[in-house]
Amino acid sequence: MVEIGRLAPSFSLPDQDGRAVRLADLRGRWVVLYFYPKDDTPGCTVEACEFTAALPEFRHLDAVVLGCSADGAAAHTRFIAKHRLGITLLTDADRAVMKAYRAFGKKMMYGKQVEGVIRSTVLIAPDGKIAHHWAAVRAAGHAEQVRAKIAELTGAAAPVVRAAKRAKPAAKKPAKKPAPKAARRIETAGKPAGDRSASRTRKPARRSS
């Protein structure tokens, strides 16, 4: 039963390395348990890669991300190596956990109703209760939806984007006055001849004895 506020169904499933992952061991942390149809298919690859890219942010929120499908350890290992995934992938071979989380059943595919894995995600709070359920998921952009929901529930502050301080306009320097033109020399050229002679020093005439 998937109902917000109720205890999440317990599980113990092997990861890609064969180690058992128990929900009970994750108490005190946020758990992102997302179910996907098959390793290395287009939508599942997009989803896994986006969760991997966002892992630093999930760790900052003290959240662990677990992907779950019916694929075995060998398929998980190849999937992780091929796309350099950093998330843990669980194997639910008999689909019992998927059914407990309503992630397996009838769904529409290419216009036909079929039975299979339903791409969905359950967010489990540190107290072990279901905090949110995405019953139907679109792969692209889903990792960010989950991260935003955890941030909302924990009251984690969004990154503060500080506006760059506007630089004060530089004080306008007073416009430079054009340098005074060099004083023009008073040229005698062009003046009347009389003026030119007047400007010359005349020797006093000698008196006759």
C-alpha positions in Angstrom: 0.0 0.0 0.0 1.5 3.3 -1.0 -0.1 6.1 1.0 1.7 9.3 2.2 2.2 9.2 5.9 2.2 5.4 6.3 5.2 3.2 6.9 6.9 2.2 3.7 6.8 -1.5 2.9 10.0 -3.1 4.2 12.3 -4.8 1.7 15.7 -6.5 1.4 17.1 -6.7 -2.1 20.5 -7.5 -3.7 22.3 -4.7 -5.4 24.6 -5.0 -8.5 27.4 -6.4 -6.3 25.2 -9.0 -4.6 25.0 -7.2 -1.3 21.7 -7.0 0.5 20.2 -3.5 0.8 17.6 -3.3 3.6 15.2 -0.4 4.1 15.5 -0.8 7.8 19.3 -0.1 7.6 18.5 3.3 6.0 16.5 4.8 8.8 17.5 8.3 9.5 18.1 9.1 5.8 15.9 10.1 2.9 15.4 7.2 0.5 14.6 7.7 -3.2 13.3 4.4 -4.5 12.6 4.6 -8.2 11.3 1.7 -10.3 12.2 1.4 -14.0 11.4 -1.3 -16.6 14.8 -2.3 -18.0 18.5 -1.6 -18.0 20.0 0.3 -20.9 16.8 1.3 -22.6 16.4 4.9 -23.7 14.1 6.2 -21.0 15.7 4.2 -18.3 19.2 5.4 -19.3 18.1 9.1 -19.3 16.6 8.7 -15.8 19.6 6.9 -14.4 22.1 9.4 -15.8 20.1 12.3 -14.5 20.0 10.8 -11.0 23.8 10.2 -11.2 24.5 13.7 -12.3 22.4 15.0 -9.3 24.0 12.7 -6.7 26.1 15.5 -5.0 22.9 17.4 -4.4 21.1 14.3 -3.0 24.0 13.6 -0.7 23.9 17.2 0.5 20.3 16.5 1.5 21.3 13.2 3.1 19.4 11.2 0.6 20.3 7.8 -1.0 19.1 6.9 -4.5 18.1 3.4 -5.3 17.0 2.2 -8.7 15.0 -1.0 -8.9 14.1 -3.4 -11.8 13.8 -7.1 -12.4 17.1 -7.2 -14.2 19.9 -9.3 -12.6 23.3 -8.3 -11.2 25.1 -8.9 -14.5 22.8 -6.6 -16.5 23.0 -3.9 -13.7 26.8 -4.1 -13.8 27.0 -3.7 -17.6 24.5 -0.8 -17.4 26.5 1.0 -14.7 29.8 0.5 -16.5 28.5 1.6 -19.9 27.0 4.9 -18.6 29.3 5.4 -15.6 26.4 5.4 -13.2 26.9 6.3 -9.6 23.6 5.1 -8.2 22.8 1.7 -6.6 20.6 -0.7 -8.6 18.5 -3.3 -7.0 17.1 -6.6 -8.4 13.5 -7.5 -7.6 13.4 -10.8 -9.5 10.0 -11.9 -8.4 8.6 -8.3 -8.5 7.2 -8.7 -5.0 8.6 -5.3 -3.9 7.3 -3.6 -7.1 3.9 -5.0 -6.4 4.0 -3.7 -2.8 4.8 -0.3 -4.1 2.3 -0.4 -6.9 5.1 -0.4 -9.5 4.0 -3.5 -11.3 0.6 -4.0 -13.0 -1.4 -3.0 -16.0 -0.3 0.0 -18.0 -0.7 1.4 -21.5 2.2 0.9 -24.0 2.0 1.9 -27.6 -1.8 2.2 -27.3 -2.2 -1.3 -25.8 -2.8 -2.4 -22.3 0.0 -4.6 -21.0 1.3 -5.9 -17.7 4.7 -4.8 -16.6 6.9 -2.5 -14.5 5.4 1.0 -14.0 7.9 3.7 -14.0 7.3 5.3 -10.7 9.1 6.7 -7.6 8.5 6.6 -3.9 10.2 9.1 -1.5 10.7 7.6 2.0 11.3 10.0 4.9 14.0 9.4 7.5 11.3 8.0 9.9 10.5 5.3 7.4 7.2 6.8 6.3 6.2 7.5 2.7 6.7 11.2 2.1 5.7 11.4 -1.6 4.7 9.1 -4.4 5.1 9.7 -8.1 2.7 7.1 -9.6 3.6 7.8 -13.2 6.9 9.3 -14.2 8.5 10.8 -17.3 12.2 10.0 -17.3 13.6 13.3 -18.4 13.6 15.9 -15.6 12.4 13.5 -12.9 15.6 13.6 -10.8 15.2 17.3 -10.4 11.6 16.9 -9.4 12.6 14.5 -6.6 15.5 16.7 -5.4 13.2 19.8 -5.3 10.6 17.8 -3.3 13.2 16.8 -0.7 14.4 20.4 -0.5 10.8 21.5 0.0 10.1 19.0 2.7 13.3 19.7 4.6 13.1 23.4 4.3 16.5 23.4 2.7 17.2 26.8 1.4 17.6 27.2 -2.4 21.0 28.4 -3.5 21.1 32.1 -3.1 21.9 33.8 -6.3 23.4 37.1 -5.4 23.0 39.8 -8.0 26.2 41.2 -9.0 26.8 44.6 -7.6 26.5 47.3 -10.2 29.7 49.1 -10.7 29.4 52.8 -9.9 29.7 54.8 -13.0 33.1 56.4 -13.2 33.1 60.1 -12.4 33.2 62.0 -15.6 36.4 63.9 -15.9 36.0 67.5 -17.0 36.5 67.8 -20.7 39.9 69.0 -21.4 40.1 72.5 -22.8 41.8 72.5 -26.1 45.4 73.5 -25.6 45.9 77.2 -26.5 47.3 77.6 -29.8 50.9 78.8 -29.9 50.9 82.6 -30.0 51.4 83.7 -33.4 54.5 85.6 -34.0 53.9 89.0 -35.2 55.2 88.9 -38.6 56.3 92.1 -40.3 55.7 90.5 -43.6 52.6 91.7 -45.2 52.8 95.1 -43.4 53.2 98.3 -45.3 56.8 99.2 -46.2 56.6 102.3 -43.9 55.8 100.1 -41.0 58.7 97.8 -41.7 61.1 100.8 -41.8 59.7 102.2 -38.6 60.4 99.0 -36.8 64.1 99.2 -37.6 66.4 101.2 -35.4 67.7 104.3 -37.2 71.1 105.7 -36.5 71.2 109.4 -35.6 72.5 111.5 -38.5 76.0 113.0 -38.0 76.1 116.7 -37.7 78.5 118.5 -40.2 81.3 120.4 -38.7 
